[in-house]
Amino acid sequence: MLLAGKMFATCMEWDQARVIFYIAMGGAIGATLRYLVSGWVTRGDFPWGTFAVNIIGSFLLAFLFFLTAQGTELSGEARAFLFVGIFGAFTTMSTFSLETINLAAEGERLWALGNVVINAGLCVSGAYAGRAFALALGG
């Protein structure tokens, strides 16, 4: 472990390495929670698990983001652990949702709408293209 730490330190500053560690730990928790919540909720033909994770994550991220913006201070490591690590692994929809409402709240309603249209359209198109490419290769 010590040798790996020394090798890692030569690549980046310890402060950055510590933040990355917190992100990785939060990511492990968020991914596990996503798996558990999604499996618990999934029923039938509709992807209810993904829907539930996206709604829960969007609500909690916005709630905690705005709660901490109102005076509850979080360290940089805590913010990285929670917002990037846990919520980043739990659902990226939460970040997308928060960014969209922030654009709208800042009066950038056209950018907010564009963010929704572009993300939804291009992400679904990208997934479709990936599927088509894989099938063309015999997948």
Backbone as CSV, one residue per row, in Angstrom:
resi,resn,N_x,N_y,N_z,CA_x,CA_y,CA_z,C_x,C_y,C_z
1,MET,0.819,-1.191,0.000,0.000,0.000,0.000,0.862,1.254,0.000
2,LEU,1.934,1.239,0.772,2.802,2.400,0.853,3.455,2.683,-0.494
3,LEU,3.929,1.653,-1.169,4.555,1.833,-2.473,3.547,2.382,-3.471
4,ALA,2.344,1.830,-3.459,1.308,2.322,-4.367,1.009,3.785,-4.073
5,GLY,0.965,4.152,-2.790,0.720,5.534,-2.409,1.806,6.455,-2.909
6,LYS,3.080,6.026,-2.806,4.194,6.847,-3.291,4.125,7.009,-4.803
7,MET,3.802,5.933,-5.492,3.689,6.005,-6.953,2.542,6.926,-7.346
8,PHE,1.435,6.825,-6.630,0.269,7.649,-6.902,0.582,9.119,-6.654
9,ALA,1.342,9.397,-5.610,1.679,10.776,-5.244,2.549,11.433,-6.300
10,THR,3.338,10.652,-7.015,4.167,11.252,-8.049,3.327,11.734,-9.218
11,CYS,2.122,11.195,-9.364,1.251,11.581,-10.469,0.396,12.801,-10.165
12,MET,0.125,13.048,-8.893,-0.746,14.168,-8.537,-0.468,14.609,-7.111
13,GLU,-0.983,15.747,-6.767,-0.835,16.269,-5.417,-1.669,15.435,-4.448
14,TRP,-1.235,15.391,-3.175,-1.968,14.625,-2.173,-3.380,15.151,-1.968
15,ASP,-3.575,16.457,-2.053,-4.927,17.010,-1.885,-5.864,16.470,-2.956
16,GLN,-5.380,16.445,-4.174,-6.197,15.914,-5.274,-6.410,14.412,-5.095
17,ALA,-5.394,13.703,-4.663,-5.519,12.262,-4.436,-6.553,11.986,-3.349
18,ARG,-6.575,12.805,-2.308,-7.540,12.626,-1.224,-8.960,12.857,-1.733
19,VAL,-9.156,13.872,-2.561,-10.478,14.138,-3.117,-10.917,12.972,-3.999
20,ILE,-10.015,12.458,-4.807,-10.342,11.313,-5.663,-10.698,10.090,-4.818
21,PHE,-9.998,9.893,-3.712,-10.325,8.799,-2.803,-11.756,8.947,-2.289
22,TYR,-12.141,10.156,-1.854,-13.497,10.384,-1.356,-14.534,10.164,-2.451
23,ILE,-14.224,10.576,-3.661,-15.137,10.347,-4.786,-15.304,8.843,-5.023
24,ALA,-14.200,8.113,-4.997,-14.265,6.665,-5.217,-15.071,5.966,-4.129
25,MET,-14.888,6.368,-2.878,-15.653,5.767,-1.780,-17.140,6.095,-1.918
26,GLY,-17.445,7.341,-2.232,-18.840,7.719,-2.452,-19.428,6.995,-3.645
27,GLY,-18.620,6.829,-4.688,-19.074,6.110,-5.878,-19.429,4.665,-5.580
28,ALA,-18.635,4.034,-4.735,-18.928,2.645,-4.350,-20.264,2.571,-3.610
29,ILE,-20.504,3.535,-2.742,-21.772,3.563,-1.996,-22.932,3.857,-2.939
30,GLY,-22.766,4.858,-3.803,-23.836,5.225,-4.733,-24.191,4.109,-5.697
31,ALA,-23.184,3.421,-6.217,-23.445,2.317,-7.145,-24.170,1.176,-6.443
32,THR,-23.772,0.902,-5.217,-24.436,-0.149,-4.447,-25.884,0.220,-4.161
33,LEU,-26.110,1.469,-3.754,-27.480,1.926,-3.504,-28.326,1.865,-4.773
34,ARG,-27.735,2.238,-5.909,-28.461,2.177,-7.176,-28.904,0.752,-7.466
35,TYR,-27.994,-0.187,-7.288,-28.303,-1.595,-7.520,-29.431,-2.070,-6.607
36,LEU,-29.344,-1.738,-5.328,-30.336,-2.188,-4.351,-31.705,-1.544,-4.585
37,VAL,-31.734,-0.224,-4.762,-33.004,0.474,-4.971,-33.639,0.043,-6.279
38,SER,-32.857,-0.007,-7.331,-33.385,-0.391,-8.639,-33.953,-1.810,-8.603
39,GLY,-33.236,-2.729,-7.972,-33.721,-4.106,-7.868,-34.967,-4.214,-7.015
40,TRP,-35.058,-3.413,-5.985,-36.205,-3.444,-5.085,-37.463,-2.919,-5.769
41,VAL,-37.311,-1.931,-6.666,-38.451,-1.256,-7.282,-38.862,-1.885,-8.610
42,THR,-37.963,-2.495,-9.321,-38.251,-2.989,-10.669,-39.349,-4.051,-10.649
43,ARG,-40.411,-3.781,-11.406,-41.533,-4.707,-11.560,-42.098,-4.526,-12.965
44,GLY,-42.449,-5.610,-13.605,-43.122,-5.529,-14.902,-42.194,-5.133,-16.033
45,ASP,-42.802,-4.592,-17.079,-42.078,-4.291,-18.312,-41.433,-2.912,-18.335
46,PHE,-41.899,-1.988,-17.519,-41.354,-0.631,-17.509,-40.154,-0.581,-16.567
47,PRO,-39.104,0.177,-16.918,-37.920,0.265,-16.043,-38.155,1.147,-14.816
48,TRP,-39.023,0.696,-13.921,-39.386,1.455,-12.727,-38.191,1.704,-11.817
49,GLY,-37.254,0.758,-11.782,-36.081,0.926,-10.927,-35.256,2.137,-11.330
50,THR,-34.998,2.278,-12.620,-34.243,3.433,-13.117,-35.021,4.719,-12.870
51,PHE,-36.325,4.669,-13.108,-37.173,5.835,-12.850,-37.097,6.242,-11.382
52,ALA,-37.222,5.274,-10.483,-37.180,5.558,-9.046,-35.829,6.147,-8.637
53,VAL,-34.757,5.566,-9.129,-33.415,6.054,-8.808,-33.247,7.488,-9.300
54,ASN,-33.723,7.772,-10.495,-33.595,9.125,-11.047,-34.422,10.143,-10.263
55,ILE,-35.632,9.791,-9.874,-36.474,10.708,-9.103,-35.889,10.926,-7.702
56,ILE,-35.530,9.834,-7.037,-34.961,9.926,-5.684,-33.662,10.728,-5.710
57,GLY,-32.794,10.399,-6.650,-31.510,11.090,-6.760,-31.667,12.561,-7.082
58,SER,-32.567,12.891,-7.986,-32.790,14.294,-8.359,-33.313,15.089,-7.174
59,PHE,-34.280,14.515,-6.445,-34.814,15.203,-5.278,-33.740,15.406,-4.215
60,LEU,-33.043,14.332,-3.859,-32.061,14.413,-2.778,-30.879,15.320,-3.126
61,LEU,-30.392,15.238,-4.364,-29.273,16.096,-4.750,-29.667,17.564,-4.672
62,ALA,-30.820,17.918,-5.239,-31.263,19.311,-5.197,-31.503,19.752,-3.754
63,PHE,-32.149,18.907,-2.957,-32.423,19.230,-1.560,-31.122,19.516,-0.814
64,LEU,-30.161,18.621,-0.916,-28.896,18.785,-0.190,-28.059,19.933,-0.746
65,PHE,-28.079,20.101,-2.063,-27.334,21.197,-2.685,-27.839,22.545,-2.182
66,PHE,-29.156,22.733,-2.207,-29.711,24.014,-1.794,-29.704,24.179,-0.276
67,LEU,-29.816,23.097,0.455,-29.705,23.160,1.909,-28.312,23.631,2.306
68,THR,-27.292,23.078,1.662,-25.920,23.478,1.991,-25.603,24.868,1.448
69,ALA,-26.287,25.299,0.414,-26.081,26.644,-0.122,-26.660,27.700,0.824
70,GLN,-27.549,27.285,1.708,-28.196,28.209,2.643,-27.420,28.390,3.938
71,GLY,-26.213,27.852,4.014,-25.405,28.109,5.198,-24.775,26.892,5.840
72,THR,-25.289,25.694,5.585,-24.680,24.495,6.135,-23.417,24.207,5.327
73,GLU,-22.272,24.444,5.935,-21.012,24.301,5.217,-20.585,22.840,5.096
74,LEU,-20.097,22.484,3.942,-19.498,21.176,3.710,-18.081,21.401,3.193
75,SER,-17.167,20.590,3.641,-15.792,20.676,3.138,-15.761,20.234,1.674
76,GLY,-14.680,20.556,1.011,-14.508,20.119,-0.374,-14.552,18.603,-0.502
77,GLU,-13.953,17.918,0.475,-13.959,16.452,0.460,-15.369,15.917,0.652
78,ALA,-16.139,16.535,1.550,-17.514,16.087,1.787,-18.375,16.319,0.553
79,ARG,-18.174,17.475,-0.103,-18.930,17.765,-1.330,-18.579,16.762,-2.424
80,ALA,-17.296,16.460,-2.571,-16.868,15.493,-3.588,-17.443,14.113,-3.281
81,PHE,-17.348,13.698,-2.019,-17.872,12.396,-1.591,-19.366,12.287,-1.877
82,LEU,-20.113,13.302,-1.492,-21.568,13.260,-1.594,-22.066,13.529,-3.009
83,PHE,-21.694,14.683,-3.561,-22.278,15.111,-4.829,-21.682,14.400,-6.045
84,VAL,-20.379,14.243,-6.078,-19.750,13.588,-7.231,-19.745,12.073,-7.048
85,GLY,-19.345,11.617,-5.847,-19.238,10.185,-5.598,-20.576,9.489,-5.474
86,ILE,-21.310,9.772,-4.392,-22.571,9.053,-4.152,-23.591,9.344,-5.255
87,PHE,-23.899,10.627,-5.470,-24.930,10.936,-6.456,-24.472,10.671,-7.886
88,GLY,-23.177,10.842,-8.156,-22.666,10.551,-9.493,-22.821,9.087,-9.865
89,ALA,-22.639,8.208,-8.897,-22.797,6.779,-9.157,-24.252,6.338,-9.027
90,PHE,-24.995,6.994,-8.140,-26.402,6.631,-7.937,-27.217,6.990,-9.176
91,THR,-27.037,8.219,-9.671,-27.742,8.647,-10.875,-27.142,9.936,-11.413
92,THR,-26.789,9.953,-12.694,-26.335,11.210,-13.290,-27.522,12.084,-13.669
93,MET,-28.708,11.504,-13.672,-29.914,12.293,-13.953,-30.067,13.398,-12.920
94,SER,-29.636,13.148,-11.699,-29.765,14.165,-10.655,-28.923,15.392,-10.983
95,THR,-27.721,15.197,-11.466,-26.859,16.322,-11.843,-27.449,17.064,-13.033
96,PHE,-27.894,16.332,-14.014,-28.537,16.922,-15.185,-29.748,17.762,-14.760
97,SER,-30.562,17.230,-13.860,-31.751,17.944,-13.390,-31.374,19.217,-12.641
98,LEU,-30.391,19.115,-11.749,-29.957,20.286,-10.995,-29.394,21.359,-11.918
99,GLU,-28.577,20.964,-12.874,-28.018,21.940,-13.814,-29.122,22.619,-14.622
100,THR,-30.137,21.855,-14.992,-31.241,22.408,-15.774,-32.044,23.422,-14.961
101,ILE,-32.368,23.089,-13.697,-33.145,24.052,-12.910,-32.299,25.266,-12.539
102,ASN,-30.986,25.091,-12.390,-30.124,26.247,-12.136,-30.096,27.185,-13.334
103,LEU,-30.044,26.630,-14.536,-30.105,27.469,-15.738,-31.413,28.258,-15.767
104,ALA,-32.513,27.570,-15.501,-33.819,28.241,-15.517,-33.901,29.307,-14.431
105,ALA,-33.405,29.000,-13.242,-33.447,29.949,-12.128,-32.601,31.184,-12.391
106,GLU,-31.545,31.025,-13.192,-30.678,32.147,-13.539,-31.217,32.930,-14.732
107,GLY,-32.435,32.601,-15.168,-33.051,33.310,-16.289,-32.653,32.771,-17.645
108,GLU,-31.929,31.702,-17.672,-31.471,31.097,-18.933,-32.421,29.977,-19.346
109,ARG,-33.680,30.345,-19.521,-34.707,29.341,-19.812,-34.493,28.649,-21.152
110,LEU,-34.001,29.372,-22.119,-33.742,28.767,-23.426,-32.619,27.732,-23.320
111,TRP,-31.567,28.066,-22.554,-30.491,27.098,-22.332,-31.001,25.893,-21.555
112,ALA,-31.882,26.121,-20.578,-32.452,25.018,-19.801,-33.235,24.084,-20.714
113,LEU,-34.074,24.647,-21.554,-34.840,23.834,-22.507,-33.901,23.116,-23.473
114,GLY,-32.910,23.841,-23.954,-31.932,23.223,-24.855,-31.183,22.083,-24.188
115,ASN,-30.870,22.252,-22.910,-30.182,21.201,-22.172,-31.026,19.926,-22.142
116,VAL,-32.326,20.080,-21.917,-33.227,18.921,-21.882,-33.301,18.273,-23.265
117,VAL,-33.561,19.083,-24.272,-33.741,18.558,-25.626,-32.450,17.917,-26.151
118,ILE,-31.340,18.625,-25.981,-30.070,18.111,-26.499,-29.644,16.852,-25.762
119,ASN,-29.709,16.863,-24.437,-29.309,15.675,-23.688,-30.194,14.487,-24.010
120,ALA,-31.498,14.678,-23.962,-32.408,13.564,-24.230,-32.223,13.065,-25.660
121,GLY,-32.232,13.986,-26.590,-32.122,13.597,-28.001,-30.794,12.950,-28.340
122,LEU,-29.709,13.582,-27.958,-28.399,13.053,-28.334,-28.013,11.805,-27.539
123,CYS,-28.409,11.735,-26.278,-28.076,10.538,-25.497,-28.832,9.319,-26.008
124,VAL,-30.108,9.491,-26.291,-30.881,8.381,-26.856,-30.351,8.035,-28.248
125,SER,-30.014,9.055,-29.032,-29.435,8.798,-30.360,-28.099,8.073,-30.241
126,GLY,-27.276,8.471,-29.272,-25.999,7.792,-29.055,-26.189,6.334,-28.664
127,ALA,-27.155,6.071,-27.799,-27.436,4.689,-27.408,-27.943,3.888,-28.602
128,TYR,-28.810,4.494,-29.393,-29.317,3.819,-30.587,-28.174,3.511,-31.558
129,ALA,-27.286,4.474,-31.760,-26.146,4.273,-32.659,-25.226,3.186,-32.121
130,GLY,-24.996,3.169,-30.799,-24.184,2.112,-30.205,-24.796,0.749,-30.405
131,ARG,-26.112,0.655,-30.234,-26.827,-0.611,-30.453,-26.698,-1.041,-31.909
132,ALA,-26.939,-0.106,-32.832,-26.869,-0.419,-34.256,-25.467,-0.873,-34.649
133,PHE,-24.453,-0.212,-34.102,-23.067,-0.567,-34.404,-22.734,-1.960,-33.879
134,ALA,-23.164,-2.234,-32.651,-22.900,-3.561,-32.066,-23.605,-4.653,-32.878
135,LEU,-24.849,-4.410,-33.272,-25.577,-5.395,-34.064,-24.946,-5.587,-35.443
136,ALA,-24.435,-4.502,-36.028,-23.766,-4.594,-37.323,-22.490,-5.426,-37.241
137,LEU,-21.857,-5.419,-36.073,-20.640,-6.209,-35.872,-20.948,-7.654,-35.476
138,GLY,-22.219,-7.976,-35.420,-22.608,-9.351,-35.108,-22.954,-9.589,-33.654
139,GLY,-23.126,-8.517,-32.885,-23.440,-8.635,-31.457,-24.874,-8.983,-31.187
